[in-house]
Amino acid sequence: MNAGTGPGVAGRGWAYAGAGLGGAVSIAANIAHSYVPPPADPGHPPVDPEQWHPHAGAVVGAVFWPVALFVAVEIFARVVWPTGNRWVGLRFLGLLPVAAVAAVVSYRHLSGLLAFYGEDVLTTRIGPLAVDGLMVMATGALIATGAGRSLTGTVETGSTVTAPATTRTPTGHATGRGAVTAADTTPDTGADTTPDTGADTTRAGSRTPERTTGRSGRRTGGADTPAAVARLRRRHPDMSSSDIATRLGVSDRTVRRHLAALTTPTTGADSTETANAEADAEVAA
């Protein structure tokens, strides 16, 4: 609920109105009572009411009590106090003496003023309770609405809004939320990290498309290249790598790589696979 339009603010206005009314009556009664001449002292001559005037300190003191109570209530209600029993005790131990003294002084001043005005005994005794009761009720309302407003302000300003985590879906065939394909979750196999040797090229040759050279029109597949290079080297030992590349329709770098593999010592398994590949190439030729 918005703190600017909620019922707590309207109730706080009435609380201020009650506190202002009770404080005004209390201040007026205290000041008026300070102008009441003291009773005649048997050992002194009677006081002339027209020539008697109160002391300035008495008038200032009459104003102080209600104002001190109002300021104490505002401090109690408006300050955002720390939590803990120590701070709660400090708040109440500071407010209660001010409220109690202000209530007693206000009661006695207003009761004495009503007696000076000639009111009956019952009125002089219970009349001041109405003003003190109004002040107590207004004080409680200010404290209650002040605590509610502080709580609302804490909720409104201290809350942290966490934005939901968004998942960016890459553009592809899967458009549903959380779509996971086998290609996304399957790790790469060791085919990319296997050393490039002649035997490996022979085993992987079944997936390599054939290439067609423009000069000779002869097709040389990936699996036939090592065997064809070896065959041409045996038949023409003096033929350069560039000539072999031209004959086979492959790059000179590929021919040099296969020629280097031919001069590298191989194990029995690799020699067997190379021999089988050469035999297959001879049959295919």
Residue pairs with C-beta under 8 A, 6 or more apart in sequence:
1 152
3 9
3 149
3 152
3 153
3 156
6 152
8 145
8 148
8 149
8 152
9 145
9 149
11 141
11 145
12 141
12 142
12 145
12 146
12 149
14 141
15 138
15 141
15 142
15 145
16 138
16 142
17 138
18 134
18 135
18 137
18 138
18 141
19 70
19 73
19 135
19 138
19 139
19 142
21 134
22 66
22 131
22 132
22 134
22 135
22 138
23 66
23 67
23 69
23 70
23 135
25 110
25 131
26 65
26 66
26 102
26 106
26 109
26 110
26 131
26 135
27 62
27 63
27 66
27 67
29 106
29 109
29 110
29 113
29 128
29 131
30 61
30 62
30 63
30 65
30 66
30 105
30 106
30 109
30 110
31 59
31 62
31 63
32 113
33 62
33 109
33 110
33 112
33 113
33 116
34 54
34 58
34 59
34 61
34 62
34 109
35 53
35 54
36 112
36 113
36 116
37 47
37 49
37 52
38 47
40 46
40 47
62 109
65 101
65 102
65 105
65 106
66 102
66 106
66 135
68 98
68 102
69 98
69 99
69 102
69 103
69 135
69 139
72 94
72 95
72 98
72 99
73 95
73 99
73 139
73 142
73 143
74 142
76 91
76 94
76 95
76 143
76 146
77 142
77 143
77 145
77 146
77 147
78 146
80 150
81 87
81 88
81 91
99 136
99 139
102 135
103 132
103 135
103 136
106 128
106 131
106 132
106 135
107 128
107 129
107 132
108 128
110 127
110 128
110 131
111 124
111 125
111 127
111 128
112 124
114 123
114 124
114 127
114 128
115 124
119 127
167 177
167 178
169 175
169 177
169 179
173 181
174 180
174 181
191 204
194 200
196 257
197 261
197 270
198 226
198 258
198 261
198 262
198 270
198 274
199 266
199 269
199 270
199 273
199 274
201 222
201 223
201 225
201 226
202 223
202 226
202 227
202 273
202 274
202 277
203 273
204 222
204 223
205 221
205 222
205 223
205 224
206 223
208 221
208 222
208 223
209 221
209 222
210 219
210 220
210 221
210 222
211 219
211 220
211 221
211 249
211 250
212 218
212 219
212 249
213 219
213 220
213 248
213 249
214 249
215 246
215 249
216 247
216 249
218 247
218 248
218 249
219 249
220 228
220 248
220 249
220 250
223 277
224 281
224 284
225 248
225 250
225 254
225 258
226 258
226 261
226 274
226 277
227 274
227 277
227 278
227 280
227 281
227 282
228 248
228 281
229 244
229 248
229 255
229 258
229 259
229 262
230 258
230 262
230 274
230 278
231 278
231 281
231 282
231 285
232 239
232 244
232 247
232 248
233 239
233 244
233 259
233 262
241 252
241 255
241 256
241 259
242 252
242 255
244 255
245 251
245 252
245 254
245 255
248 255
266 274
